[in-house]
């Protein structure tokens, strides 16, 4: 036999592309030649040297003659090192070293000694494989693949063992299914935050309904401290969310071998580029908004981010996805995250301070210009605006320890259960049609909200968000209908510029 074909796959963004790896050996050729065709990148072309050494150092004879490897379809660009194993197996099959009749799907990077090294994207690829097809992956990817029940997937450590398995050795067993535990222990806790009851209440509402938040306050008031403890009060991840997030981190090469069971918390620096936030680059990798999917994107010093970066958040905040277009390809990534922004009231940070020590040195024009860096369309997509005041010494030392994250999370979980039973989704994710269905007001509440909306000049999107927050406040209170107090509290979390028109 001088021709063979094996199945494999590569990732293009988060999309799985099925690949046929074909090998042809022309034994009549005098010269020992290798050629890999099929639009592979540099890593694919370099696989020739890795595969040659791996075959030789695994104790197999290198076939003589001209070897041609084709990666079909040939008009699709292939990237990465996960085609090493299928190329090596295709060559061994074409040379007659491997005899097998069963269909196999193979992915894996080879070391020069024939060992299989962990690859990126094993989980999303295996989820797309045919159920009746056996598959081989590097042993380093076994933990992430145990998250889901995928039949006929084997984790192997060397090329030699791959050959043994394919030739019928029964000493290898399939990867066992171990569903991940969603309960996680956190090093941080809400009880460590002294005071700030108003801000904590707002964050509890945000966690219960998946609402976006902007916190404004002077330096040292506790904005970052609150934000970093926010994931500890969010409901545990569901099994489908764990699989979704683990797929993303696997494809991005950020998985340490264990599944993502704690809600992601991403905190990019304000100097980050648009490509790093929304995704892109030469290989169109997922950006911070995608890595924060099912979790939190914390943007500290929000007005300091570049204008184009902030404006790029519009699509994911509205649709829960981000589309990245490049010359050769377009990728759509999931990006359903909860945004927490933090900012000072002015460039120096002390506008409005009344502690008698710090005084604002900014002109009114600088203050207005600083706050206008967050455009109207972005502010319109935020649900809660929270003022975080500085805690003085007397209040700080007299404060009793506040509730723990577990106590707050228990209330949040009860509220989310109510929402999931009612609408199959959290309030922050409701569509306009669902808002009209699930956030209905009775006559007295309707009149109050209508008058408040007119007086405050709320936009249609802002009115919807206020109703969503009101619905979440009612759910936290265990109330079936939205009352005046729920609407009044929700209006407190609008921008203060809106309140004091």
Secondary structure, DSSP 4 states (H G I P E B T S, - for coil): --EEEEEEEEEETTEEEEEEEEEEEETT-SS-EEEEESSB-HHHHHHHHHHHHHHHHTTPPPPPSEEEEEEESTTS-B-SSTTHHHHHHHHHHHTTS----S-EEE--EE-TTSBEE--SSHHHHHHTS-TTSEEEEEGGGHHHHTTS--TTEEEESBHHHHHHHHTT-TT--PPPP-PPP-----S--GGGS-S-HHHHHHHHHHHHHT--EEEE--TTSSHHHHHHHGGGGSPPPPHHHHHHHHHHHHHHT---SS---S--EE---TT--HHHHHEETTTTEE-HHHHTTTSEEEESSGGGS-HHHHHTHHHHHHHSEEEEE-SS-EEEEE---EEEEEE-SSSSS-TT--SSS------HHHHHHHHTTS-HHHHHT--EEEE-PPPPHHHHHHPPP---HHHHHHHHHHHHHHHHHHHSS-GGG--HHHHHHHS---HHHHHHHHHHHHHHT--HHHHHHHHHHHHHHHHHTT-SS--HHHHHHHHHTS-HHHHT-
